[in-house]
Amino acid sequence: MKKCQTCQQVKDLVEFHKNKSSKDGLQKFCKSCNKDYTLAYYHRLKDKGLRETYSERSKRRYKTFTAALNKFKSDFGCLFCDEKEAICLDFHHLKQKDRDVSSWLKAKSIDKIVDEIARCVLLCANCHRKVHANILIVPEQSQLCEKANVFREYCERTRNEETPEGVREVSGQQERR
């Protein structure tokens, strides 16, 4: 049994969320008080226009990364031919492949995406098929390592242009009452 510091009721231990940093391993507030506080906190921030929902933030982030990636592709183009149309360009992994670059746009940080781009070369779809068919050979020194950080700059520039007025992301947890 434990006493909630908000409602001052003595409740069973299953009524408290876990907290590894406390002595007893449980939060100070019961689950129902924690739910009420979290809901009120969310609405207070949303009413002030300080908080985006997760889906809004995720969509904006994906749009930012996609725009930056398309600009990156069209600026550097295919390694073998003159193709610079972003839709026609693929990332070809030279060695180990964690995941496709495009699949990381929603889930990973800029650093992870830049690391993955650094392991690749940029090829148009035709040249990419020829490389996999061993018709074309990619030179070993043709990685995008030195160019990968340009993608980070594109992301920062695009993010600054597209951030809505009066909206900021709220990170971290604020002090309780």
Secondary structure, 3 states (H helix, E strand, C coil): CEECCCCCCEECHHHEEECCCCCCCEEEEEHHHHHHHHHHHHHHHHHHCCCCCHHHHHHHHHHHHHHHHHHHHHHHCCCCCCCCCHHHEEEEECCCCCCCCHHHCCCCCHHHHHHHHHCEEEEEHHHHHHHHCCCCCCCCCCCCHHHHHHHHHHHHHHHHHHCCCCCCCCCCCCCCC
